[in-house]
Amino acid sequence: SGNFYNQGEIRKKELEQSCFLLGIPASDVRVIDHRDLPDNPAVEWDTQLLAAFVLKHIEANNFNLVVTFDAGGVSGHANHISLYTALRYKYCCFEICVIFLCLGCRVLVLESVNLFRKYISILDVPISCLLPRDALFILTEEETAQARRAMRCHRSQLLWFRHIYMLFSRYMVINSLRLL
């Protein structure tokens, strides 16, 4: 629930506001509040437990695409990395792989880049275009402005470094992904 700083209820509301701004209805937003999955950048979540939650959500909503972090978690955040690990575990496990294939669900992972590339914003486009990837998204100015508005909904998390992130991070403009 995002309760690392005891702000779980605030962060849930911020998430709903952000999703609404991005056109995601509240009925499609699911917050998992489980004692074994604490919001903590240093805690790796239980792979099997998390994978079960994710698979259940995919099946219940008949999703055909899941986008998650890669093994670097973009920022090294243990919870982000746990999501990748859980999906990789479920996706690569034979019986679950069959379920993913039968559901027609693909998994894309967001590429983590080094610190230099992370903060050169639009200047990373030529590099991203030259490197191998399965999908590359380059946002328009309007889409970037919408992403910034969505980020601003998360007021409780807008520390000084996140303002720098919103101004200079390539992830606000460019996202390269690979199929799992």
Buried (B, 14 or more C-beta within 10 A) or exposed (E): BBBBEEBBEBBBBBBBBBBBBEEBEEEEEEEEEEEEBBBEEEBEBBBEBBBBBBBEBBEEEEBEEBEBBBEBBBBEBBBBBBBBBBBBBBBEBEEBEEBBEEBEBBBBBBBBBEEEBBBBBBEBBEBBEEEEBEEBEBBEEEEBEBBEEBBBBBEBBBEEEBEEBBEBBBBBBBBBBBEB
